[in-house]
Amino acid sequence: MFNRKMVDFQLNSSFFMFGPRQTGKTTYLKDQLKNTNFFHINLLLSDVYQRYVKQPSLFREDVLYQIKNKKIHTVFVDEVQKIPDLLDEVHNLIEDYKINFILTGSSARKLKRSSANMLGGRAVVRYLYPLLHCELAENFELEKVLQLGSLAGIYLNDKKIAIEKLSSYVETYLKEEIVAEALVRNMGQFHRFLEVAAQHATELINFENIARESAIKAATVKSFFQILEDTLIGYTLPAWNQSVRKQLAQHPKFYFFDNGALNTITEQTTSEKLMPDLRGKLFEQWLINEIRAQISYLRLPIKLYFWQTKAGNEVDLILVKNNLPTIAIEIKAKRNISAKDFSGLRSLSEEYPKIQKILVCEEIFPRDVNDVSVLPWKEFLENFVKIIS
C-alpha cells in the first residue's frame, strides 16, 4: 500500500473522485474507510450492474436498508458513470438522510452526455492520478517511470509482468472498453488514431496531419481526442496568449496521463534503452504530469499553458494565476545544459520580465544562470510547493 501523501480527500462530505483505471481509487478509499461504517457498491461487478441498470430504484432500497439496519453513514459507489440514473437516487438520499456518498469513475463522458445529475454542489469533484515521485519514495526509479509509468496497480511488478499488465490495460480498456461504452463505433478507426496520436504526444496537435496519417476525417480525429480527454487518458495543454481569442486560434499540445500507457501503444515498453529524442519527450510528459497532479491535489487556482512565438521560440510550461503568467518552466532531459537551452526563457523574458524562470534538468547540482534557476528534477519536485508559493 502506497502512502498517497499528496492526496487529501475529506471523508466527512460527499464527493466524486475521477481517475483513470489502475490509479488505485478503490484501494485508496477502502483503506481510508476501513475504520468507518460504510456500504460499498461496485458497478464493475456484472451482477451488481445488472441489478441496478434494470431497476435503479433497487439502489435506493438497498441503501435505505443499510442506513436503518447497519447504521451506515457513507456509501461508496465504484464506477458510477456506468449507470448515470443512480445519481438521481443519490441526490434524494443526500437530501433526505444526510449521508455521504463517495462516487468514483474512470470517465465523466457518459455522465456529461446523458445530462446526469451532478448533484448541484452537494458533492465536490476530486481527481486521482498515477503515483507521484514523493509517493513512490524509495521505490522511485526514473528510468522505470519513463518507460513503464507509475500506475499504482502495475508499478511494483517486475518488468515482464508490468509489460503484460500494460498490454492488457491498453487492449481491454483503452481500445475495447471505450468501444463497448459506445464512445466510438468503429474500432479500427480508433485503433489507428490511438497509434498516431501516441506518436505525436507532447507535440502540437495538427488535426489535418493526424487525420491524413490515420486515414480518418479531421472531424472524427477531433472527436477522438475529446474522448481521450473525457476518459482521462490524456489532456490538451493550450498555448498561452493574453488574448483568449488568440489562445483558441493556436494549436494545443496533447499529453497522455501516464508514460506506461503511451509506451505500450507505441510498443516501446520492451526497449532496452530509450532513444534520446523519445526519452526527452517522456521526461517532459512525466514532469508535467507531476506538476499537474500536485496543483490539483493542492487545489490551487493555477492554470497550465505552454508558450511559443511565431519564430519558434518555446517554453514548455507556463503557470498562470489570475490571468497572469507567474512561473515559466523549461524541461530538458539533459545532464549538461548549454546556452541554447535558455533561448525560450530569454525570449519569454522580453515579454514578461518579472516572471520566475526555471530550467528543470538532470544536472547534479542547482545553480543560477543570470535570472534563471537551473534545478535538478528531484530538487525541483521536492521544493515544488515552496516554489509556487
Order of alpha helices (4+ residues) and beta strands (2+ residues): beta-alpha-beta-alpha-alpha-beta-alpha-beta-alpha-beta-alpha-alpha-alpha-alpha-alpha-alpha-beta-alpha-beta-alpha-alpha-beta-beta-beta-alpha-beta-beta-beta-alpha-alpha
